[in-house]
Every structure is written in structure tokens, then in C-alpha cells.
């Protein structure tokens, strides 16, 4: 698009893309995509705040957000802001209603994380099934003769239960077909059974999934309806030989209930990439257990992933700047028809 843009369109990056010395933390977050957009200048926040402060958005036209929360307070001075671009697919840290009320589009990076998170989930399934961490510890502790007490299990013929059948869940389902696993059980009340079947899954209830699955993998967003979705009653329905994997959001699982189930061997094990309260500043109780794998909400992080997430997010920013609604990933598309948003957009384009 060749329409005239103002000389300075400011894209702000939250401070957590950089380390304490001001150097980039990550090899590539897709900023090369802006090489053909000379009207866009990139500036980083001068400080990190767990919740973005109003002054940090006061003169920004767009913001690329890694971890800070975006609240109504954050947006209170955002008179120029057109788009909040979340660096990822989760948006429970963003007040969507406040964005819409302030005529700000919220975008997420739909598709960019599907393969990496699915691959990481599969890696965890294999690590749990083959008792990788325990066998590693046997060697480190010179306990060779204990190996027969830690037999693993193969994935062939096993059943995967997928909670949430968006891009990640569907990609995971496709990957498991190469391992001769049974057709995955799927619980996703937002999808019709025929759509799930078309993607190779079997639509079922949450209770049935928990009872039948050998691996239960969570890939749904954190919403009011999914908060605490997996609690004591749900864990009690799982097989004692089953594993729980959560790469979605911590609030979906009752951590106290899961700790009890793991410590009492009511389920075989778990792998957790996310927690109710992040970031963790002390080791969680889960670290005491030998049947759980833990990661700091980064199990799928690779340089390739961050490049692709960044390019997807910045494509949305460029689309909005040019007056175009991004084809995918807009959480509040109704904002594009709001007079306030259109007025801000026209001011940005006129300069």
C-alpha cells in the first residue's frame, strides 16, 4: 500500500525484550520486517513494569508486549495508541474491554506458535513416558542397579486427550499420528464434532477424556469458564498410569490438587510450563517431586519461534497502520468500526 503516512509512527517495545544492560535478550524478534517501513520508529520502554504504566503508552501509536499486563489504567493516557500487539497467543493479561473502550485493537500471533508448542508437548510426552529425568538422575547418583524400578511405556496404541483444539491442539494431533497412537480424544465445547473429526480427533466430554486418556494435554485459553477446569474431581478421574501436560496457562489447573495427586501417585506424572502466579521467584513445591517436569513458561522457546512470533505480530501492526484489518489474530475486530478508532487512524495517516 502506498498511501502517505506521517513521518513518525512510534512502535514501543516493552522493556522485557532487553536485559539490564539494554542489550536484546533474544536473537531475533522479527524487526527486520520493518525495514520497508521507514515511517515506523522503534523505541523500547525505559523500565519494566509488571503492569504497563500510563506514561509508557502516552505517545505510542503501537506497542509490542511480551509479559506485562495491559489494564484500563495502562490505557488511560493512550490517546494515540492504535494497536496492542501481544507477542504470543494468550491474552488473559490484557483487558480486552478496556482496549475496545479506548479504541485500541488487540492482536495475537495466531499460527506462529502452533508447531513449536506442539513439538515441545510431544517431547514432554516422550520424556514422561520413558522416565527420562529419573534415568538421568540414576546415572548422576551412581544408581545403575535401580534402573529396573523405572520402566517406561511406549506411545504406540496409547491415547492422547487434548483439551482445546485450536491450532496447537490440531498440530499435536497430527504429530501423534506418526507414532501409531490412537485417535486423540478432544474436549472443545466451541467446536462441532464434525470439525474435530475432520482434523482426526474424537469429540467427547471432559469426564470421558479424563477417564480414557493416557496423556492429557491442555491447550485452551484461560477464561472464566476454564479457570480451575482441572481440579481434584477431574484428577481423580484420570488413570493412575496417566500423565498431565500443561503448556497453556497455570490458572486452568488447581495446583494444590495437582500436587496432592502427584505426591500420592494418584496419577503417574505431569509436565508444567505455566503456573498460577508468574514469574516464580522461589522454587515451587512441585520441585520436590520426581514425577514432574518443570519449565519457566518457555518450553517451546527457540530463536526460530521468536522470529516467527515477532514477524506475525509486526505484520499486524503494519496492517493497522495502513488502515487494514489484519486477516487473523484480531481479538476485538469490532474496534475497527468505532468512530474513535477511525479518527485516531486518520490522524496517524495524515501526520
Secondary structure, DSSP 8 states (H G I E B T S, - for coil): ------S-EEEEE-GGGB-TTS-BSSS--SGGGGGG-TTEEEEE-SS--SB--HHHHTT-SEEEESS-BB-TTTTTT-SS--EEEESSS--TTB-HHHHHHTT-EEE--TTTTHHHHHHHHHHHHHHHHTTHHHHHHHHHTT-GGGGGG------TT--EEEE--SHHHHHHHHHHGGGT----EEE-TTS-HHHHHHTT-EE--HHHHHHH-SEEEE-----TTTTT-B-HHHHHHS-TT-EEEE-S-GGGB-HHHHHHHHHTTSSSEEEES--SSSS-SS--GGGG-SSEEE-SS-TT--HHHHHHHHHHHHHHHHHHHTT---SS-BS-GGGGG-HHHHHHHHHHHH-
